[in-house]
Amino acid sequence: MSATDVVADRVRLVLASASPARLATLRAAGLDPEVVVSGVDESGVTAEQPAALVAELARLKAEAVDATLVLDDRVTVLVGCDSMLELDGQAYGKPHDPASAVERWGRMRGRSGVLHTGHHVLVHARGERLVRAEVGSTTVHFADLDDDEVAAYVATGEPLEVAGSFTVDGLGGAFVERIEGDHHNVVGISLPLLRTVLRSLGVRWSDLWTTSTP
Ligand SMILES: Nc1nc2c(ncn2[C@@H]2O[C@H](COP(=O)(O)OP(=O)(O)OP(=O)(O)O)[C@@H](O)[C@H]2O)c(=O)[nH]1
């Protein structure tokens, strides 16, 4: 299947993620994915390295949703993702509770970590099932917050349910001094990485733009 075989009105894009940030990122880029949440229990999954962990979790999510899809004659593109912050060799997902968020910021502030996002991409076309997985990694340099700023940020609740206890595009933006690598990879899905992966699987990025693109 060549890239020219895929045309915008015959591509179904499925985002296997509950992440509002991933959905918003894809929509802002002119795509209109169908969201199917995997419900995968991430708690028991382990891996040697943080990058391998996000790759495995992205795979589990994508495969879980793929198993439920009813394919039709359209090309179906399915994307599963997982993000974690690597700090001192350890992988950190969502802190969930304020005490954990405060403790982590105590170790993040004034230092840098690597936000890894696993991308697991499946393409169904002409009876073929193509797969490619890649991990995007972005170095994030954190501001040296004082204790009051950490407390105030945690009190907003934002850090509790995001990987690494921070956002680069939300309230946490003021606490990210610079990054080395892709911005959207930090948010939760790397657009340039996805473009490259899809092209290698015969899907042209511009064919995914919806006709309703503003
Ligand atoms: N807006 C924003 N969200 C972030 C940022 N960093 C991490 N996140 C979010 O943190 C969450 C990481 O948890 P994941 O397990 O990867 O994804 P999830 O939200 O639980 O959704 P699933 O893919 O269904 O598991 C994702 O929703 C990311 O979009 C950021 O800088 N900005």
The ligand as an SDF file (V2000), in Angstrom:
LIG
                    3D

 32 34  0  0  0  0  0  0  0  0999 V2000
   -2.0230   18.7550   29.1820 N   0  0  0  0  0  0  0  0  0  0  0  0
   -0.9370   18.0210   29.5500 C   0  0  0  0  0  0  0  0  0  0  0  0
   -1.1180   16.7280   29.9170 N   0  0  0  0  0  0  0  0  0  0  0  0
    0.0080   16.0330   30.2430 C   0  0  0  0  0  0  0  0  0  0  0  0
    1.2940   16.5970   30.2540 C   0  0  0  0  0  0  0  0  0  0  0  0
    2.1740   15.6230   30.6320 N   0  0  0  0  0  0  0  0  0  0  0  0
    1.4440   14.4930   30.8450 C   0  0  0  0  0  0  0  0  0  0  0  0
    0.1500   14.7420   30.5850 N   0  0  0  0  0  0  0  0  0  0  0  0
   -0.9790   13.8060   30.6550 C   0  0  0  0  0  0  0  0  0  0  0  0
   -0.7380   12.8500   31.6710 O   0  0  0  0  0  0  0  0  0  0  0  0
   -1.4110   11.6590   31.3020 C   0  0  0  0  0  0  0  0  0  0  0  0
   -0.4100   10.5240   31.4040 C   0  0  0  0  0  0  0  0  0  0  0  0
   -1.1180    9.3530   31.7060 O   0  0  0  0  0  0  0  0  0  0  0  0
   -1.2730    8.1510   30.6380 P   0  0  0  0  0  0  0  0  0  0  0  0
   -1.4400    6.8960   31.4110 O   0  0  0  0  0  0  0  0  0  0  0  0
   -0.2130    8.2200   29.6110 O   0  0  0  0  0  0  0  0  0  0  0  0
   -2.6410    8.4700   29.8760 O   0  0  0  0  0  0  0  0  0  0  0  0
   -4.0990    8.5950   30.5220 P   0  0  0  0  0  0  0  0  0  0  0  0
   -4.4670   10.0570   30.5820 O   0  0  0  0  0  0  0  0  0  0  0  0
   -4.1870    7.8440   31.8030 O   0  0  0  0  0  0  0  0  0  0  0  0
   -5.0360    7.9500   29.4250 O   0  0  0  0  0  0  0  0  0  0  0  0
   -4.8640    6.4760   28.7840 P   0  0  0  0  0  0  0  0  0  0  0  0
   -4.0640    6.6690   27.5260 O   0  0  0  0  0  0  0  0  0  0  0  0
   -6.2870    6.0540   28.5000 O   0  0  0  0  0  0  0  0  0  0  0  0
   -4.1580    5.6280   29.7960 O   0  0  0  0  0  0  0  0  0  0  0  0
   -1.9070   11.8300   29.8690 C   0  0  0  0  0  0  0  0  0  0  0  0
   -3.2790   12.1680   29.8620 O   0  0  0  0  0  0  0  0  0  0  0  0
   -1.0790   12.9950   29.3820 C   0  0  0  0  0  0  0  0  0  0  0  0
   -1.7320   13.7420   28.3530 O   0  0  0  0  0  0  0  0  0  0  0  0
    1.4200   17.9680   29.8630 C   0  0  0  0  0  0  0  0  0  0  0  0
    2.5070   18.5580   29.8390 O   0  0  0  0  0  0  0  0  0  0  0  0
    0.2840   18.6210   29.5160 N   0  0  0  0  0  0  0  0  0  0  0  0
  1  2  1  0
  2  3  2  0
  2 32  1  0
  3  4  1  0
  4  5  2  0
  4  8  1  0
  5  6  1  0
  5 30  1  0
  6  7  2  0
  7  8  1  0
  8  9  1  0
  9 10  1  0
  9 28  1  0
 10 11  1  0
 11 12  1  0
 11 26  1  0
 12 13  1  0
 13 14  1  0
 14 15  2  0
 14 16  1  0
 14 17  1  0
 17 18  1  0
 18 19  2  0
 18 20  1  0
 18 21  1  0
 21 22  1  0
 22 23  2  0
 22 24  1  0
 22 25  1  0
 26 27  1  0
 26 28  1  0
 28 29  1  0
 30 31  2  0
 30 32  1  0
M  END
$$$$
